Amino acid sequence: MSAPSGITRATLLKDLRLEWRSKDAINSMLFFSLLVVVVFSFSFDPVAEESRHIAGGLIWVAFLFASVVALNQTWARELRNQVLDAYRVSPAPANSLFLAKAIGNFIFVSVLEVLMTPLFIAFYRLRALGPAWQLLVVAVLGTWALVVNGTFFAAMSIRTRSREIMLPLLLFPISIPAILAMVQATTAILTDENSARFWIVLLVTYDLVFTTSCLLLFETVLNAE
Amino acid sequence: MKRAFPILGVLTAILLTYALYQALVVAPTEQTMGDVQRIFYYHVPSAWTAFFLFFINFVASIQYLARANPKTDRIASYIAVGIGVVVFAAAFFIPLPEGMRASAVGTTGLLAAGLYFLVRSLFSQTDTDVLALVTAEVGVAFCLIVLVTGPIWARPVWGIWWAPGDIRLTSTLVLWLIYVSYLVLRRFSASGQTPVLAAALAVLGALCVPFVYLSIWFFRTQHPQPVMGGSGSIDPRMMHALLINWMAFMCFAFLVCWSRYRLEKMQREVDEVQALESLKDVSRSAR
């Protein structure tokens, strides 16, 4: 039996290769968030000053909805040919599998963010008045908060009827503090009206607490019968 | 036990009537808000009752997960004792926000730990799942009362139905949403896995609450300062009416939970018997 980190790496590389060849998740996410950007820009048509106040909310709502697409595919992929059952009977630690899936999703959503952010900037004529490097911190912490809970709840919703609808129903209420923190931090940085420090600290704590509890509970959820 | 139920029902009815009389007649009219303020005697007790029920749901869910295995059960018990002791000690050594009394915070910590062991001694591991389901259902109903009575009060007093930036409103709404999603999960998952999945969700949902509440202290809030543990003050007669109402609401919630608990237990027994019968039928027809 190889080390847990080896299992994580193998699963992660497998997922990345699958995605690289099929590009299922990333294409649908990209197209979806492109649609959100375009529809929002038609419905608001804001001037630069206003858009600074609403852009934080728009960006994160677009990424949140788009990431659900990737998250739903995480485990659905493993249902074919009973791969998930094979994982459950294998002696591989459940947490390595969870970490691999969470890191994989983190990479997918990060790629999406990197590709979509220039579009947002162009469509809404954005320019940060505050310290822009903090946006990077907020993006990393916020994305991790979304995908760690999302991966966990996707594993849960895969066991239910109408699973595609279940994931947002479970994920969104629990993610509200994180979404609030991301949006408030982004707005604070873009407008430079107040400091984003409190929200960044909140995000760090949120990430720590939920990563730990997801790791503690994942094995139980994976083996629930 | 069976006879206790109607007796408790009658007592609750009497208590609710007395509480109504206290709230509408005895309690003095508020100076600036007038009679609208009397909705407070329903709003606040419902909120406390709902939060209490959600807390029991959290304890029951933790126990459902922890007691599956003797080792985690022992760890969870140590953690419960630890939390009780640490909160009790910390209340006297750490400077608390203004208006919070050290003795009150300390006792709350001890009571929370006590509640854990009370639930542990009264319910078996499978029954904690029923308890979690029942308290979530009744808690959602009480939380809905809070969310409905709040705007009815806010419209004449604030001039708006809902203050979207106010975190106390938002956090109660989020709490309600979390437990609604809990009930939806229970409805939609395959029966054998429901308890485990629901318990995991309940634990994560409860962990979310401090994060929602942390933002109360950060955002400036429009909601009146909390009556207990805040810097708000209140006429003693109003406090009396409020506490009587809370007692009545708790009795009522207990009564509803109890009958729902019995119903759920019976339902599960019936399901079990039916499953057994159908198995017997299958084996008979196979022969």
HADDOCK unambig.tbl for C-alpha pairs under 7 A between the chains (distance, minus, plus):
assign (segid A and resid 156 and name CA) (segid B and resid 197 and name CA) 6.53 0.50 0.50
assign (segid A and resid 159 and name CA) (segid B and resid 189 and name CA) 6.27 0.50 0.50
assign (segid A and resid 160 and name CA) (segid B and resid 188 and name CA) 5.55 0.50 0.50
assign (segid A and resid 160 and name CA) (segid B and resid 189 and name CA) 4.14 0.50 0.50
assign (segid A and resid 160 and name CA) (segid B and resid 190 and name CA) 6.16 0.50 0.50
assign (segid A and resid 161 and name CA) (segid B and resid 188 and name CA) 5.59 0.50 0.50
assign (segid A and resid 161 and name CA) (segid B and resid 189 and name CA) 6.17 0.50 0.50
assign (segid A and resid 169 and name CA) (segid B and resid 181 and name CA) 6.10 0.50 0.50
assign (segid A and resid 170 and name CA) (segid B and resid 181 and name CA) 5.76 0.50 0.50
assign (segid A and resid 173 and name CA) (segid B and resid 174 and name CA) 6.28 0.50 0.50
assign (segid A and resid 173 and name CA) (segid B and resid 177 and name CA) 5.97 0.50 0.50
assign (segid A and resid 173 and name CA) (segid B and resid 178 and name CA) 5.33 0.50 0.50
assign (segid A and resid 174 and name CA) (segid B and resid 178 and name CA) 6.50 0.50 0.50
assign (segid A and resid 174 and name CA) (segid B and resid 205 and name CA) 6.09 0.50 0.50
assign (segid A and resid 174 and name CA) (segid B and resid 208 and name CA) 6.26 0.50 0.50
assign (segid A and resid 177 and name CA) (segid B and resid 211 and name CA) 6.20 0.50 0.50
assign (segid A and resid 177 and name CA) (segid B and resid 212 and name CA) 5.64 0.50 0.50
assign (segid A and resid 217 and name CA) (segid B and resid 200 and name CA) 6.66 0.50 0.50
assign (segid A and resid 221 and name CA) (segid B and resid 196 and name CA) 6.73 0.50 0.50
assign (segid A and resid 221 and name CA) (segid B and resid 197 and name CA) 6.08 0.50 0.50
assign (segid A and resid 224 and name CA) (segid B and resid 193 and name CA) 5.49 0.50 0.50
assign (segid A and resid 224 and name CA) (segid B and resid 196 and name CA) 6.21 0.50 0.50
assign (segid A and resid 225 and name CA) (segid B and resid 192 and name CA) 5.80 0.50 0.50
assign (segid A and resid 225 and name CA) (segid B and resid 193 and name CA) 4.98 0.50 0.50
